[in-house]
Amino acid sequence: MDGMEQTPTDSPAAGSQDRSYDPAREVVQLCQDLIAIDTSNYGTDDGPGERKAAEHVAALLDEVGIESRIIEGRPGRANVVARWGGGDGRAPLLVHGHLDVVPAEASDWQVDPFSGEIKDGHVWGRGAVDMKDFDAMLLSVVRARAAAQAAPDRELVLCFTADEEAGGHHGAGILVDQHADLFADCSEAVGEVGGFSATVRGRRVYLIEAAEKGMAWMRLTARGRAGHGSMINDDNAVTRLAGAVARIGAHQWPVRLTPTMEVLLATVGELAGTEATPDNAEALVEEFGDAARMLGAVIRNTANPTMLRAGYKTNVIPTDAHATVDGRFLPGYEDEFFATLRELAGDGIDFEFESKQDPWETPYDGDLVTAMTRSLLAEDPDALVAPYLMSGGTDAKHFRKLGMRSYGFAPLRLPADLDFTALFHGVDERVPVDALEFGARVFDRFLDQA
């Protein structure tokens, strides 16, 4: 699929059939209820964990006759796995969402971040967009269809995971490493952060995640000669580390276009009346307005220093100094990324990985892409649909180890003036009520075609 070419919607496969159930009937309440369960992930085992939310999800599935299994990566770090539907002989489709959220400081918010309050036409709270909204969409659709005895022809593996916000090591990582048999027959997967709309030159463009940058959370260490702060010291670990961090933080990484972003920018280029090239890639990204903060990070590698630590007293030069760097690298550009980092850091800097996960990119073609496109256009016929590369990471990094083609597809039709990307991990996180209902309808259509 190139540029603005779209799949037509004037066929039964586009979702025109009559339905005896409402896939969006419960979606708002389900989202509120999930937000009200605090699943804050601090990157340690100090938080509340996901067990309460997992039991809630399992009970919701059990109510409509879907048996599930709760698997803990560690005590309290719970995942839910279930199978449902099927019969047409195709390999199952994995649909996954995570139950944990990043922490929230209540004093910064207009509302209690764990209230799920409805205000100004939005559901507010931590997880409203990352990603209890999609968990709610999936549960609303599945529950409505199960109650109506309208299971999809293709078997689904439903998976709600723990620990995604800290790399998935107690969630999808454990499932893939220790319970791969539950997913071994899945050929494709859909998860979060895709299918949402951005407005470009008055036209809604729905972005389907088809790739992710790799992740390298690194600890940099410089070592030197300890001594008195009043004396000359030409082997100062703090000075050496500070220089390395400054060079890394100030580096201007070159534009690199992956196949996914070439398709997206070609779509935008047609709207803007120009051909997309690496030279005008940044200008085309700016067409997305507020979303450019995310999309601008996926046409190049990035490395952002995030923490510094050294010393214990003002008049003592310490033996060592430490920094952390959040590095993200594009599919196909890993070698360039790490070679550049080493060069920028210079001599005398040791690198250790707190977490390192590979990038991925799935070709934007095939029946699943057609199903996503048709289901969106059936609800929003004048829109465009295109792939994009995500700057962050999702559980897809783990599930792809089992050989699945992966996409992000949590559909939301968003108002043009909503700064959606700022809400991820942000203060006053919220999702429009009508966007939730739209997403449930779209995902219901998708299950008929996937």
C-alpha positions as CSV (number, residue, x, y, z in Angstrom):
1,M,0.0,0.0,0.0
2,D,1.5,3.3,-1.0
3,G,0.6,6.8,-0.2
4,M,-3.2,7.5,0.0
5,E,-4.4,4.2,-1.6
6,Q,-7.1,2.8,0.6
7,T,-9.2,-0.3,0.8
8,P,-12.8,0.2,-0.3
9,T,-15.7,-0.3,2.1
10,D,-18.6,-1.1,-0.2
11,S,-18.7,-4.8,0.4
12,P,-20.1,-7.1,3.1
13,A,-16.6,-7.7,4.4
14,A,-16.4,-4.0,5.3
15,G,-18.8,-4.6,8.2
16,S,-22.2,-3.7,6.8
17,Q,-24.0,-6.6,8.4
18,D,-26.8,-6.2,10.9
19,R,-25.9,-6.9,14.6
20,S,-28.1,-8.0,17.4
21,Y,-25.8,-6.6,20.1
22,D,-24.0,-3.4,20.9
23,P,-20.3,-3.8,21.1
24,A,-19.9,-0.4,22.8
25,R,-22.6,-0.8,25.5
26,E,-20.2,-1.5,28.4
27,V,-17.0,0.1,27.1
28,V,-17.1,3.4,29.2
29,Q,-18.0,1.6,32.4
30,L,-15.4,-1.0,31.9
31,C,-12.8,1.6,31.3
32,Q,-13.8,3.5,34.5
33,D,-13.7,0.3,36.6
34,L,-10.3,-0.7,35.3
35,I,-8.9,2.8,36.0
36,A,-10.3,2.6,39.6
37,I,-8.0,-0.4,40.2
38,D,-4.6,1.0,41.0
39,T,-2.0,-1.0,39.1
40,S,0.9,1.5,39.3
41,N,4.2,0.1,38.2
42,Y,7.2,1.6,39.9
43,G,9.7,-0.6,38.2
44,T,10.0,-2.7,41.4
45,D,7.8,-5.0,43.3
46,D,6.8,-2.2,45.7
47,G,3.6,-1.3,43.9
48,P,0.1,-2.8,44.2
49,G,0.7,-5.2,41.3
50,E,-1.8,-6.4,38.8
51,R,-3.5,-9.3,40.6
52,K,-6.7,-7.4,41.5
53,A,-7.1,-6.2,38.0
54,A,-6.4,-9.7,36.6
55,E,-9.0,-11.2,38.8
56,H,-11.5,-8.6,37.7
57,V,-10.8,-9.3,34.0
58,A,-11.0,-13.1,34.6
59,A,-14.4,-12.6,36.3
60,L,-15.7,-10.5,33.4
61,L,-14.7,-13.2,31.0
62,D,-16.1,-16.0,33.2
63,E,-19.5,-14.2,33.3
64,V,-19.9,-14.8,29.6
65,G,-18.6,-18.3,29.6
66,I,-15.0,-17.7,28.6
67,E,-12.6,-19.6,30.7
68,S,-9.2,-18.0,31.5
69,R,-6.0,-18.7,33.3
70,I,-4.1,-16.3,35.6
71,I,-0.3,-16.7,35.5
72,E,1.9,-14.7,37.9
73,G,5.5,-13.7,36.9
74,R,6.0,-13.0,40.6
75,P,3.6,-12.9,43.5
76,G,1.0,-10.2,42.6
77,R,2.3,-9.6,39.1
78,A,-0.5,-11.3,37.3
79,N,-1.4,-12.0,33.6
80,V,-4.6,-13.3,32.2
81,V,-4.8,-15.7,29.1
82,A,-7.9,-17.1,27.5
83,R,-9.0,-18.6,24.2
84,W,-12.2,-17.9,22.4
85,G,-13.9,-18.4,19.1
86,G,-12.5,-20.2,16.1
87,G,-13.5,-22.9,13.8
88,D,-12.3,-21.8,10.4
89,G,-9.0,-23.6,10.7
90,R,-6.7,-20.5,10.6
91,A,-4.0,-19.9,13.0
92,P,-5.2,-18.0,16.1
93,L,-4.9,-14.2,16.4
94,L,-3.3,-12.9,19.6
95,V,-4.9,-9.8,21.0
96,H,-2.9,-8.4,23.9
97,G,-3.2,-5.4,26.3
98,H,-1.4,-4.6,29.6
99,L,-3.0,-4.0,33.0
100,D,-0.3,-2.0,34.6
101,V,0.1,1.8,34.5
102,V,2.8,4.3,35.3
103,P,2.5,6.1,38.7
104,A,0.5,9.3,39.1
105,E,1.0,12.2,41.6
106,A,-2.5,13.0,42.6
107,S,-1.7,16.6,43.5
108,D,-0.8,17.4,39.9
109,W,-4.1,16.3,38.5
110,Q,-7.5,18.1,38.2
111,V,-9.2,14.8,39.3
112,D,-8.3,11.8,41.3
113,P,-6.1,9.8,38.8
114,F,-7.7,6.5,40.0
115,S,-11.3,7.7,39.9
116,G,-12.2,7.0,36.3
117,E,-14.3,10.2,36.5
118,I,-16.3,11.4,33.5
119,K,-15.7,15.1,33.0
120,D,-16.1,17.3,29.8
121,G,-17.0,14.3,27.7
122,H,-13.8,12.3,28.7
123,V,-13.0,9.4,31.0
124,W,-10.1,10.7,33.2
125,G,-7.5,8.7,35.0
126,R,-4.2,6.9,34.8
127,G,-4.4,4.4,32.1
128,A,-7.2,6.1,30.2
129,V,-5.0,6.1,27.0
130,D,-2.2,3.7,28.2
131,M,-3.9,1.3,28.0
132,K,-7.0,0.5,29.9
133,D,-9.0,2.1,27.1
134,F,-8.1,-0.8,24.8
135,D,-8.5,-3.4,27.6
136,A,-12.1,-2.0,28.0
137,M,-12.7,-2.0,24.2
138,L,-11.6,-5.6,23.9
139,L,-13.7,-6.7,26.9
140,S,-16.8,-4.8,25.8
141,V,-16.7,-6.4,22.3
142,V,-15.9,-9.9,23.6
143,R,-18.6,-9.8,26.3
144,A,-21.2,-8.5,23.9
145,R,-20.4,-11.0,21.2
146,A,-20.2,-13.9,23.7
147,A,-23.6,-13.0,25.2
148,A,-25.1,-12.9,21.7
149,Q,-23.3,-16.2,20.8
150,A,-21.5,-14.3,18.0
151,A,-18.0,-15.7,18.5
152,P,-15.6,-14.8,15.6
153,D,-14.7,-17.4,13.0
154,R,-11.0,-17.0,13.7
155,E,-9.9,-18.2,17.2
156,L,-8.5,-15.5,19.4
157,V,-6.0,-15.7,22.2
158,L,-6.9,-12.9,24.7
159,C,-4.0,-11.8,26.8
160,F,-3.9,-9.1,29.5
161,T,-0.4,-8.7,30.8
162,A,1.6,-7.4,33.8
163,D,4.7,-5.1,33.9
164,E,4.6,-3.7,30.4
165,E,5.5,-0.3,31.7
166,A,8.8,-1.7,33.1
167,G,9.8,-3.8,30.1
168,G,7.4,-6.7,30.5
169,H,9.8,-8.9,32.3
170,H,7.1,-10.1,34.8
171,G,4.5,-10.1,32.1
172,A,4.9,-10.9,28.4
173,G,8.5,-11.8,29.0
174,I,7.6,-14.6,31.4
175,L,4.7,-15.8,29.2
176,V,7.0,-16.1,26.2
177,D,9.9,-17.6,28.1
178,Q,8.0,-20.0,30.3
179,H,4.5,-20.5,28.7
180,A,5.2,-20.3,25.0
181,D,2.9,-23.2,24.3
182,L,-0.1,-20.9,25.0
183,F,0.9,-18.8,22.0
184,A,2.9,-21.2,19.8
185,D,0.1,-21.6,17.1
186,C,-0.5,-17.8,16.8
187,S,0.6,-16.3,13.5
188,E,-0.4,-12.7,14.1
189,A,-0.9,-10.3,17.0
190,V,-2.5,-6.9,17.6
191,G,-1.9,-4.7,20.6
192,E,-1.7,-1.1,21.8
193,V,-0.8,2.3,20.4
194,G,-2.2,2.1,16.9
195,G,-5.4,3.0,15.1
196,F,-5.8,6.4,16.7
197,S,-6.4,9.4,14.5
198,A,-4.3,12.5,13.8
199,T,-5.6,15.5,11.8
200,V,-3.4,16.6,8.8
201,R,-4.7,19.5,6.7
202,G,-8.2,18.9,7.9
203,R,-8.1,15.2,7.1
204,R,-8.2,12.4,9.7
205,V,-5.3,10.0,9.3
206,Y,-5.5,6.8,11.3
207,L,-2.0,5.5,12.3
208,I,-1.5,1.8,12.6
209,E,1.6,0.7,14.4
210,A,3.7,-1.5,12.1
211,A,7.1,-1.0,13.7
212,E,8.9,0.0,17.0
213,K,12.3,1.4,17.8
214,G,14.6,-0.8,19.8
215,M,15.3,0.1,23.4
216,A,18.6,0.4,25.2
217,W,18.4,1.7,28.8
218,M,22.1,2.1,29.6
219,R,24.2,2.9,32.6
220,L,27.4,4.8,31.9
221,T,30.2,4.7,34.4
222,A,33.4,6.8,34.5
223,R,36.1,6.0,37.0
224,G,39.0,8.2,38.1
225,R,41.3,9.0,40.9
226,A,39.7,10.0,44.2
227,G,41.1,13.0,46.0
228,H,40.6,16.3,47.9
229,G,38.4,18.8,46.2
230,S,40.9,21.6,46.7
231,M,43.7,20.0,44.7
232,I,44.4,19.6,41.0
233,N,43.1,16.3,39.7
234,D,43.4,15.5,36.0
235,D,41.7,12.1,36.4
236,N,38.2,13.3,37.6
237,A,35.4,10.8,37.0
238,V,32.7,13.5,37.2
239,T,34.4,15.6,34.6
240,R,34.8,12.7,32.3
241,L,31.2,11.5,32.7
242,A,29.8,15.0,32.3
243,G,31.6,15.5,29.0
244,A,30.3,12.2,27.7
245,V,26.7,12.9,28.8
246,A,26.8,16.4,27.2
247,R,28.1,15.1,23.9
248,I,25.4,12.4,23.8
249,G,22.6,14.7,24.8
250,A,23.6,17.4,22.2
251,H,24.2,15.0,19.3
252,Q,22.0,15.7,16.2
253,W,21.1,12.3,14.8
254,P,20.6,12.1,11.0
255,V,17.3,11.4,9.4
256,R,16.8,7.7,8.6
257,L,13.6,6.5,6.9
258,T,12.4,3.0,7.4
259,P,9.8,1.4,5.0
260,T,7.0,2.1,7.5
261,M,7.8,5.8,7.7
262,E,8.3,6.0,3.9
263,V,4.6,4.9,3.5
264,L,3.3,7.3,6.1
265,L,5.3,10.3,4.8
266,A,4.2,9.5,1.3
267,T,0.6,9.7,2.5
268,V,1.2,13.1,4.1
269,G,3.2,14.3,1.1
270,E,0.2,13.7,-1.1
271,L,-2.0,15.8,1.2
272,A,0.7,18.5,1.2
273,G,1.2,18.4,-2.6
274,T,4.8,17.3,-2.4
275,E,6.9,14.2,-2.8
276,A,8.3,12.8,0.5
277,T,12.1,12.6,0.7
278,P,14.6,12.5,3.6
279,D,15.3,16.2,3.0
280,N,11.7,17.2,3.7
281,A,10.8,14.5,6.2
282,E,11.0,16.8,9.2
283,A,8.7,19.3,7.5
284,L,6.2,16.6,6.7
285,V,6.3,15.3,10.3
286,E,5.4,18.9,11.4
287,E,2.1,18.5,9.5
288,F,1.0,16.3,12.4
289,G,1.0,19.2,14.9
290,D,1.3,18.1,18.5
291,A,1.9,14.5,17.4
292,A,5.2,15.6,15.8
293,R,6.8,15.2,19.2
294,M,6.4,11.4,18.9
295,L,6.7,11.1,15.1
296,G,9.8,13.3,15.0
297,A,11.5,10.7,17.1
298,V,10.9,7.9,14.7
299,I,12.8,9.3,11.7
300,R,16.1,9.1,13.6
301,N,17.8,7.4,16.5
302,T,17.6,9.1,19.9
303,A,19.6,9.0,23.1
304,N,18.5,11.1,26.1
305,P,20.5,11.3,29.4
306,T,18.0,10.9,32.2
307,M,19.9,10.5,35.5
308,L,23.2,11.5,37.1
309,R,24.8,10.2,40.3
310,A,28.3,10.8,41.8
311,G,30.1,11.6,45.0
312,Y,29.1,11.9,48.7
313,K,30.7,15.2,49.9
314,T,31.5,18.6,48.3
315,N,35.2,18.5,49.1
316,V,35.8,14.9,47.9
317,I,36.4,14.0,44.3
318,P,34.8,10.5,43.9
319,T,36.3,7.4,42.4
320,D,33.3,6.9,40.0
321,A,30.4,8.7,38.5
322,H,27.3,7.2,36.9
323,A,24.6,8.3,34.4
324,T,21.6,6.6,32.7
325,V,20.7,7.1,29.1
326,D,17.4,6.1,27.4
327,G,18.5,5.1,23.9
328,R,16.0,4.2,21.1
329,F,17.2,2.9,17.8
330,L,15.5,2.4,14.4
331,P,15.0,-1.0,12.8
332,G,18.1,-1.7,10.6
333,Y,20.2,1.0,12.3
334,E,21.3,-0.7,15.5
335,D,25.0,-1.0,14.5
336,E,25.2,2.7,13.6
337,F,23.5,3.7,16.8
338,F,25.9,1.9,19.2
339,A,29.0,2.8,17.2
340,T,28.0,6.5,17.4
341,L,27.3,6.3,21.1
342,R,30.8,4.8,21.8
343,E,32.4,7.5,19.7
344,L,30.5,10.3,21.5
345,A,31.2,8.9,25.0
346,G,34.9,8.7,24.4
347,D,37.6,6.8,26.3
348,G,37.1,5.7,29.9
349,I,33.4,5.2,29.8
350,D,31.9,1.8,30.5
351,F,28.4,0.8,29.2
352,E,26.0,-1.6,31.0
353,F,22.5,-2.4,29.9
354,E,19.6,-2.1,32.3
355,S,17.3,-3.3,29.5
356,K,18.0,-4.0,25.8
357,Q,15.2,-4.9,23.4
358,D,15.3,-5.3,19.7
359,P,13.4,-3.1,17.2
360,W,10.9,-4.6,14.9
361,E,9.1,-3.8,11.7
362,T,6.2,-5.8,10.1
363,P,5.4,-5.4,6.4
364,Y,2.3,-3.2,5.9
365,D,0.4,-5.7,3.8
366,G,-1.8,-8.8,3.9
367,D,-5.3,-9.7,5.1
368,L,-4.9,-8.3,8.6
369,V,-3.9,-4.8,7.3
370,T,-6.9,-5.0,5.0
371,A,-9.2,-5.9,7.9
372,M,-7.9,-3.0,10.0
373,T,-8.3,-0.5,7.2
374,R,-11.8,-1.6,6.2
375,S,-13.1,-1.6,9.8
376,L,-11.8,2.0,10.3
377,L,-13.2,3.2,7.0
378,A,-16.6,1.6,7.6
379,E,-17.0,3.9,10.6
380,D,-15.1,7.0,9.1
381,P,-15.3,6.7,5.3
382,D,-13.5,10.0,4.5
383,A,-10.4,9.2,6.6
384,L,-7.0,7.8,5.5
385,V,-5.2,4.9,7.1
386,A,-1.4,4.5,7.1
387,P,1.3,2.8,9.1
388,Y,3.7,4.4,11.5
389,L,6.7,3.5,13.6
390,M,6.4,4.0,17.4
391,S,9.1,5.7,19.5
392,G,8.4,3.7,22.6
393,G,8.0,0.0,23.3
394,T,5.2,-2.5,23.8
395,D,4.7,-6.1,24.7
396,A,5.0,-6.8,20.9
397,K,8.8,-7.0,21.4
398,H,8.3,-10.1,23.5
399,F,5.6,-11.8,21.5
400,R,7.4,-11.3,18.2
401,K,10.1,-13.7,19.5
402,L,7.6,-16.4,18.7
403,G,7.5,-15.4,15.1
404,M,4.2,-13.4,14.9
405,R,3.5,-10.6,12.6
406,S,2.6,-7.7,14.9
407,Y,0.6,-4.5,14.7
408,G,-0.7,-1.9,17.1
409,F,-4.5,-1.4,16.7
410,A,-6.5,0.3,19.5
411,P,-8.8,2.5,17.3
412,L,-9.8,5.9,18.5
413,R,-11.3,8.8,16.6
414,L,-9.9,11.9,18.2
415,P,-10.8,15.6,18.0
416,A,-8.2,17.6,16.1
417,D,-7.5,19.9,19.1
418,L,-6.7,17.1,21.6
419,D,-2.9,16.8,22.3
420,F,-3.2,13.0,22.4
421,T,0.5,12.1,22.5
422,A,1.0,14.4,25.5
423,L,-1.4,12.2,27.5
424,F,0.8,9.1,27.5
425,H,2.3,9.0,31.0
426,G,1.2,12.7,31.3
427,V,-0.9,14.6,33.9
428,D,-4.7,14.6,33.4
429,E,-4.6,11.6,31.1
430,R,-8.1,11.2,29.6
431,V,-9.9,9.7,26.6
432,P,-13.0,11.0,24.9
433,V,-16.1,8.9,25.7
434,D,-17.2,8.9,22.0
435,A,-13.7,7.7,21.0
436,L,-14.0,4.7,23.3
437,E,-17.4,3.9,21.8
438,F,-16.0,4.4,18.3
439,G,-13.1,2.1,19.1
440,A,-15.4,-0.7,20.3
441,R,-17.5,-0.5,17.1
442,V,-14.4,-0.6,14.9
443,F,-12.8,-3.5,16.8
444,D,-16.0,-5.4,16.6
445,R,-16.0,-5.0,12.8
446,F,-12.3,-6.0,12.7
447,L,-13.0,-9.3,14.4
448,D,-15.4,-10.2,11.6
449,Q,-12.6,-9.7,9.0
450,A,-9.4,-10.5,10.8
